[in-house]
Amino acid sequence: MKKRIRFVLNGEKRAIDVAPQETLLEALRDGLGVKSPKCGCDRGDCGTCTVMIDGRTVRSCLVLGVEVDGAVVTTLEGVMENGELSPLQQAFLDRNAFQCGFCAPGMIMSATELLARNEQPTREEVQEGLAGNLCRCTGYSPIIDAVLETAGVVPKGGRDERP
Amino acid sequence: MSGHKFIGKSVVRVDGKAKLTGAAAFVDDLEFGPGLLHAVIIESPHAYAKIRKIDFAKALDVEGVVKVVTGKEFPYRFGLYMHDRYVFAQDHVRFVGEQVAAVIARTPAVAKKAAGLVKVEYEVLKPVLDVETALKEDARLIHPELGNYHHVPWFFPKKDTNIAHFRKVRKGDAEQGFREADHVFEDTYTVPRYAHCSIETHGAIGLFDHSRRLTVWAASQSPHTQRHLFAEALAPLGLKHKDIRVIAPSVGGGFGGKAGVSMEILAAALATTVQGSPVKVHWTREQEFYNTYQRQGVVAKMRVGVKNDGTITALEQKLYWDAGAYVEYGANVVNAAGLSASGPYRIPNVHIDSVCVYTNLPPGGPYRGFGYSEFLFGLESHFNEVAKKLGIDPVEFRRKNAICTGDVLNYGGKMNPSGLLECIDKVAREIDWGKKRVSADPRKAIGKGFALFWKAPAMPPNASSTAFLKFNEDGSLNILVSAMEIGQGFLTVMAQIAAEVLSVPPEKIRVETPDTDRNPYEWQTVASHITWGTGNAVKKAAIDAREQILDIVSSALGQPRESLYLDDEQVRSRSDAGFALPLRDFVINGIMMKDGTFRGGPIIGRGMFMPEFASALSDPETSQGGKPNVHYTVGASAIEIEVDRETGKITIPKVVLGVDCGKVLNPDLLKGQVTGGMVQGLATVLYEDMRFDEKGRLLNPNFTDYKIPTALDTPEEIVSIFVEHEQPDGPFGARGVGEHTMIPAAPIIANAIEDALGIRIRSMPITAEKIALAIKDS
């Protein structure tokens, strides 16, 4: 039996019918066509489905759709500012803090929450904060640097020999 | 920097905004509407068994089930280099997880439920789970039909054995070399199987429409090769290449795992059974571990002859590869590694046996490094031991024997331009080689490790790349290629190459992932060859466009042809400083003459590159005579580690990798390959390991039990050093580097542990637990 839930998704009021066993990830991707959260493991190990509920990141594969009734849900689609990259996204671009791009949506959500909670994180705090988001391409250091750059902890840059 | 405007610059990634905003669509993001069908695969629970009976009557009764498909519908063999696979198992299953049947249903849930109702009766056979058992005289044959399998001419299967391919390399006279040696040192090293662990699992959707056109959308490194293999495998259905189309959206990591054809054949084949409806097959993380290619395990037995002064006189390597149940791709890993298993050394007498052995474990296949990581763990560990026993510094030993430009390779050809010595010296300096640091903490031991590496692209001699380049009305351009962006930054580098030739900035150039109907041929995105191969094709396409542009401007406007050149998106003239014709004024609409007629028209460039000098034909007993490898990329790497003497836990203050990339095309992208590859390589030695039980079942098919690195596991400092000894046939002198950056990771760790603790560990992985136990034993 499906249940109607209402919540705010990326600033817009949405209503959707979800089955009791349907995960938030399924509701977002299949029910609402919001595709930035990805399914990498379906058991909370990889973090690529990370979204925010009321400002806190969750693994949307481990949350049921019915649980977000009345909540504010933010995905990567809601992180852009007036169609422009957020400073964090810009730092990811400047520092090549992604390669294949599959983990990037979840990684950016985790990093966004991290910076909202801790404006001046140390390198170790960033590593700790991103430890639940797996990336197989970058070796993480450009991601860590991008987060630290956004926080103003390390200087802007990282790009050798700009054209 | 040699006057280049875009080459050698850290141009911003052209795919960056799409990937950082969620705009990039991966295969699972594509929508196919309410008609989409879902397939769930029934898998073998046994490593080796005869299929007696498949009963799916109950599954067909479930509402929403459209079809159940078994091996009966597709009794055809296929494969990349050897046709030893089936779409679905025929009379036998050969590994745990092998596809036996599929249920196609309206929803994934119905498909899953119905799959549980399919009953398969098996006669269970004793599986062959390791190479030693497989090679015994009386071993059970995993492929009794081996002698009949179609394969490429450079494979040498031994019929009526489990040896699918035997690569022999004989250079000089190894026995004579050992007689000339003052010492002969021998040892055995072992490497287990590994998983790629792309964060995106495999997925494919097939649609066989009512006009009999087959379209497959796949997470792919090999769109054209997949099309070709689908055409070969499904030829009995009367499909031509022109009727088959592969569309490759963004790929969430490849590392070799999405090359060739593995599970994609299921989407292609199943689609033909439900004509008119798209059908989707999507691997779970578990399936991703056990039913795609795995990196093969190897047992390496080696013997090296050396003079007292450290000169290597002979090397014998016997590599026994656990290639798994099907070797259609993996046998070429065995082949490539065999040809190069001397490492980047000048060794006059070489004897290599590289043996591809069938086992009842999942199919082996391509994984970043393609066999080189595996043999270099043993070789570079062993050379360190040899140097130590001779009382020679390990770096000095390597320097003395390092291969140089023009040296004779294992198969008789000459070594390409090589900056190996420069890499060795720069890496040694960067890691402060020879200076021993002592930790203030008595529980910590500090050690340094050093290793060399090399790798050549492993590909058929005629592997080719092509490119189309189309100008638009505003002077921007679209480049059509079929190599894949798998994270490395390929699209950006192709834009840079065209930008350099045409003086159009990369941000005005769009390069996207391919559709085989529209984009021209590319063999595969593997082998670290596309910057080189596809880069050459794009450069030729850009030159082709440039020549058309200069021709038309010269003939229409009477400008002397030899004076014309492109600069800043305009045609300029060396003989007429005032002449400046913007490209956008004519690259589509042509140039208007005084009488109102036009000359020229849309500019389309075409480029093709095939290495015409390569050949895989050689003497099967010696490998002498051919030119199987287009070039080798070489380098050196070093690490400093701190080991906890009680727990065995390793921390890494610094790791350095120096590589001769020929020419740096984009420094930041290249650095990204070093950082990512090194961390991936370090994980294979420090944590990762596929564990199988005595029945051949994979015990750790998930990220809880198969540990890949997290942000906490990255070394404190990773230093990249780029050396540029140009590759004469590379675009702007570049050669491949993508795989090389993970290859030396295992031996630098093993050698650093030996340096820190005096303990030599000869099997991977080298986990904290293994180190702690070794400390206890010593």
Interface residues (C-beta under 8 A of the other chain):
Chain A: R29 G33 K35 S36 K38 C39 G40 C41 D42 R43 D45 C46 T48 T75 L76 E77 M80 L85 Q89 F92 L93 D94 N96 F98 Q99 C100 G101 F102 C103 A104 P105 I108 V126 Q127 E128 L130 A131 G132 N133 L134 C135 R136 C137 T138 G139 Y140 S141 P142 I143 I144 G158 R159 D160 E161 R162 P163
Chain B: M1 K5 F6 G8 K9 S10 V11 V12 R13 D15 G16 K17 A18 K19 L20 T21 G22 A24 A25 F26 D28 D29 E31 H196 C197 S198 I199 E200 T201 S250 V251 G252 G253 G254 F255 T284 R285 I486 G487 Q488 G489 P505 P506 P667 D668 L669 K671 G672 T675 G676 G677 M678 V679 Q680 N702 F703 T704 I708 P709 T710 A711 L712 D713 T714 I718
